[in-house]
Amino acid sequence: MQTRTRLNRWIAALISGIFLSLSIVVPTAQANMISTAAIVQQEQVELQRDELKQLLASEDIQRQLIAWGVDPVDAQERVDSLNAQELELMSQRMQELPAGSGILGAVVFVFLVLLVTDILGFTNIFPFVRSVKD
């Protein structure tokens, strides 16, 4: 009987030790509420990014990029790497362009995008631009 009590205590101590070690090692899950404003802002950023990609996908813009010596794929990658503030700036510039500007406005816009990315040091396309990182 005494052997059985010892065995039960030993098993209880072992199981307690296992539960204690698992409770320390296993992280607890945490969940927070996401505000509607944060979701709307994220969607706006994605819409702005899609607008830029559609603009860069046009044949006229791609021809102009190639004429400047810029690979259109690199330009698409740069649009993907823009943060929310840079996308907002580009969106504002797009809205400031005249409505009937057509290809000229698009070319100016792409030039501004590439110029800003050059200034910020993400690209090195134009030799006359000095990067902020330099």
Sequence and secondary structure as in RCSB ss.txt:
>XXXX:A:sequence
MQTRTRLNRWIAALISGIFLSLSIVVPTAQANMISTAAIVQQEQVELQRDELKQLLASEDIQRQLIAWGVDPVDA
QERVDSLNAQELELMSQRMQELPAGSGILGAVVFVFLVLLVTDILGFTNIFPFVRSVKD
>XXXX:A:secstr
 HHHHHHHHHHHHHHHHHHHHHHHHS         HHHHHHHHHHHHHHHHHHHHHHSHHHHHHHHHTT  HHHH
HHHHHH  HHHHHHHHHHHHHS TT HHHHHHHHHHHHHHHHHHHTS    TT   TT 
